[in-house]
Amino acid sequence: MGTLDGKVIIITGGGTGLGRSMAYRLAEEGADIVVAARRIPPLEETAAGVRKLGRKALVVSTDVTDSTQCNNLIAKTLAEMGRIDVLINNAGIVRGERPRPVWELTDQDWHTGIDVNLSGGFYCSRAVTKYFVDNKRGNIIMVASGEGFRGVRNNLMYTVAKAGVVNFTRTMALTLAEHNIRVNCVVPGFVDTFEYQPEEYQKAVAPMRAVRTSTRLFIPVGHQGKPDDIGYLTLFLCSDASDYITAGIFISDGGGLAGGFATTGYAPLVSLKEGLA
Amino acid sequence: MTARAFALKDKIAIVAGDNKFWTRPLVAALAAAGADIAVIAKNSSKLTEAVEAARKAGRKAIAIPTEVTSSPQVKKAVEQVIGEYGRIDILVNAADVPFFQPFVDIKATEWDKVMDYNFNSVMNFCRSTGKQMLVQKKGRIINLISGLAERGIANGTAYCVSMGSVLQLTKALAQEWALQGVTVNAIGTGWFSESGNALDETLARYIPEKRYGKPEEIGSLVVYLASDITDFTTGQFMFVDGGLMAHA
């Protein structure tokens, strides 16, 4: 018996990274899982993992920047799984191929950054909302980022979109509360998703990985997060035990935002010699 | 039912300072997740009720009646817990005394009393318990406070300052102990009622979920934050408020 027995949960961006962790952690507690993304092979890998845990899994090829495909994701889930209990809008990309100076950003760069990280969540949420209202119950989980709370050099669309996700959460929650639909947001800090990436990606980033993990220097707890830190957070928010929690913003970032530690690696320290005298 | 990943099997939890209605539901949730319990608070029948709730869940429990505003008394009580159980894994601070008066009318003694109950008692527990957690290189501190730690309200100066103080204590301690395995987080509560009262119209417009929280609804978040899987979550303020803080 699990705390999510019988629930059907959709995870966009469910093929890799945080999405894969969510799929496994939720399936362990009894949920059937629908994973959606553009690339099919990673989705199939996640689905196989879910089935190994004894749960049903459905793969739906979806580009969340296309609202028709988001509508299809919801329709197909209802047709094949019969119900939807939670939608997790996890799809997103941290940055494009390489950062460009502001004056060289194209309209296309801007729209892609905003669409993948913000509009996709809106399209999927819009598509499921009517079903949730008719069902008199629903649960949406958004995924923002610590970068949605601070400015970050050269990462314009991502920080703007993720800040948007935070207030999308609040307004959707307030708007839908009377229909018994909860909307919450999880906020990961620096999470090393290496273990849940496809093999070719792992090969490509392996040489850079030592550099990446050095970001722990300015994470107060001294290490990067694990995908499961976020996987388990969504488990808490998916369960009925969090029924009185909506419009919540749940940060798991090793203490970074609370301490005002900047993404530059600079961390202020005060002298212990200052006295009261 | 507790999700397997959030289990607190054989962990030692202190529930501290409450004289409202949090102790019994907190103890029930922690014990159901597998923790053994020590309740430290002003002497009242609530202590025995809480101990009974833990034992009903099959866990060990002790109650230590204590004047929580007294630093030496808190120190003694915490030492007694360590003597009894050998360690402390979880501290839940739940001190919350409401006090609302116009700022200019508040007597110095009243102000001090509010700060004593709502802030100094929490500080006493963090200090005594934190010492042990630093030795263990592991611990979970969860401060149950009000959303008014972040918002102002007329006639609420003393209360808001006391709650805001706990929030800043939470954030600064989280940084100070981040490398030593001790996480410090706060939970902000909205409007709760034990009796399941219906809301009047004003409150119904104010609380998005249009109902009071039930005290036991605090349990799942406390258990989540107390569990081993939250070692990347520290310095946070999370709300159980039916959506209130999103527009208030």
Contacts between the chains, C-beta under 8 A, distances in Angstrom:
chain1	res1	chain2	res2	distance
A	1	B	1	7.2
A	2	B	3	7.2
A	2	B	4	7.7
A	3	B	1	5.6
A	3	B	2	7.5
A	3	B	3	4.6
A	25	B	5	7.0
A	28	B	4	7.2
A	28	B	5	7.6
A	29	B	3	5.3
A	29	B	4	7.3
A	169	B	246	7.8
A	170	B	246	3.8
A	170	B	247	7.2
A	171	B	246	7.7
A	173	B	208	6.6
A	173	B	243	5.1
A	173	B	246	5.7
A	174	B	208	5.2
A	174	B	243	6.2
A	174	B	246	5.7
A	174	B	247	5.5
A	177	B	208	3.7
A	177	B	209	5.3
A	177	B	210	7.2
A	177	B	242	7.5
A	177	B	243	5.3
A	178	B	208	7.8
A	178	B	210	6.8
A	189	B	232	7.3
A	220	B	174	7.2
A	220	B	175	5.4
A	220	B	178	3.6
A	220	B	179	7.4
A	220	B	234	7.0
A	220	B	235	7.3
A	221	B	178	4.6
A	221	B	179	6.8
A	221	B	183	7.9
A	221	B	231	6.9
A	221	B	232	6.3
A	221	B	234	6.2
A	222	B	178	6.8
A	222	B	179	4.8
A	223	B	232	7.8
A	225	B	232	4.2
A	226	B	232	7.1
A	228	B	229	6.8
A	229	B	229	7.1
A	229	B	230	7.5
A	229	B	231	7.8
A	229	B	232	4.3
A	229	B	233	7.1
A	232	B	5	5.4
A	232	B	6	7.6
A	232	B	224	7.8
A	232	B	229	4.7
A	232	B	230	7.7
A	233	B	224	7.9
A	233	B	233	7.7
A	235	B	3	5.8
A	235	B	5	6.8
A	236	B	3	7.6
A	236	B	6	7.4
A	236	B	220	6.8
A	236	B	221	7.3
A	236	B	224	4.7
A	239	B	3	6.6
A	239	B	220	7.1
A	241	B	217	8.0
A	241	B	219	7.5
A	241	B	220	3.5
A	242	B	220	5.8
A	242	B	221	7.0
A	243	B	217	6.7
A	244	B	209	6.6
A	244	B	213	4.6
A	244	B	214	7.5
A	244	B	217	4.3
A	244	B	240	5.6
A	244	B	241	7.4
A	244	B	242	5.3
A	245	B	221	7.1
A	245	B	239	7.2
A	245	B	240	5.5
A	245	B	241	7.8
A	246	B	208	6.5
A	246	B	209	6.4
A	246	B	242	6.6
A	246	B	243	4.1
A	246	B	246	7.9
A	247	B	208	6.7
A	247	B	243	4.1
A	247	B	244	7.9
A	247	B	245	7.0
A	247	B	246	3.4
A	247	B	247	7.9
A	248	B	238	6.3
A	248	B	239	5.5
A	250	B	236	7.6
A	250	B	238	5.9
A	251	B	233	7.4
A	251	B	236	5.2
A	252	B	230	7.3
A	252	B	232	5.2
A	252	B	233	4.3
A	252	B	236	7.7
A	253	B	232	7.2
A	253	B	233	7.8
A	254	B	178	7.2
A	254	B	232	5.1
A	254	B	234	6.9
A	255	B	174	5.1
A	255	B	175	6.0
A	255	B	178	4.9
A	255	B	234	4.2
A	255	B	235	4.3
A	257	B	235	7.5
A	258	B	171	4.6
A	258	B	174	5.7
A	258	B	175	7.0
A	258	B	234	7.2
A	258	B	235	2.8
A	258	B	236	6.5
A	259	B	171	7.3
A	259	B	174	7.4
A	259	B	175	4.4
A	259	B	178	7.7
A	259	B	235	6.4
